[in-house]
């Protein structure tokens, strides 16, 4: 698989109303490993299939050919304050506790639905693994001669660990469009495009039963 795709205008006005009515707890996320380690990088509002918003998204995903037969490992509305560096989403974690099991359901897609307009991006790399930590990847792989060029790295990944550049090539730089949907294979490493103004999105992690 290892693909990326995008759907514009995925949400309707009624969907935004359901987001505003979501009443689950908003939890602070303290970055445990990244460049902003030990600081609050985001606030996360987890919700499940039984909520109004969960039911809406389940119904809408059934109309997306690549996603219609997937199950949802986790869903959240996330308020992002600081860009996240290179990582994977193979294992979904809530408060650093795994809530998905790849042995039971094979990870398929990470889905992002931006809830703001602006100059925001997500960078998806060609490199992949069946784990989350890019530090583990670097231990078992050689540096590349054709890695991400300096100008692109400074523009989109200037917040990431500098040495990561030498191990990565870019599959796609995804521009954020409010109310759209974009998705990528959960084995692919990725990073927030560098930004200074907070952003907000719905994020889902999908899988298929083995």
C-alpha positions, 0 to 999 in steps of 0.5 A: 500500500504505502500511499497517500491520498486526499479528499477536498470538502470532506466535512459539511456545516452539520459536521462542524456543529457536531465537533462543537458539541463534542463534550469529552475531556480535553487532555494535555499531551506532554512530548516524551521524546521529540525536540520539545521533550517535556513540554506541552505540544498539544491538547487531545480530545479523544472520542469513540464510535458511540459519540455523535461525531464518531457516528458521523465519521463512521458513516462518511468513511463508508463512502470512501473506497479505500477506507470503507472496510477499515476499523477505527483504532482511535479518534481525537480532536487535537489542538496543536501548539508545537510541530511534531518531529519525525515519527510513525503511527504504527502503534496507536497510543493514548497517554503513552499506553498502546490502544491498538494491537497490530497482531489483531488488526493490521494498521492501514491509514492515518487520517487527518481532517484539518479544522483550520485554514492557513499555511500548514503542511504535513510531510510524509516520507518514503521511509517506513517501519512497523514501529513508531520511533525514528531513533530505532530506524536510524540504528539499523539504516545507513545515511542516504546520499540523495536525502532531503535537500537543505532548502526543503528541510529548513522550510518544512522540517527546521524543527526536527532533529538535524541528523534525521535529514540524512536518513529521509526522502520525501514522498509527499508534502501535503497542504492543509485544507480546512474540512478536507481529508488526507490519509497516508499509510501508517507504516510511513514516517512523517512530521508536522510541517514547521509552523508557528501559529496553533492549528487544529484537526481531527485525527483517526488511526485505521486498521483492518482485522487480520 
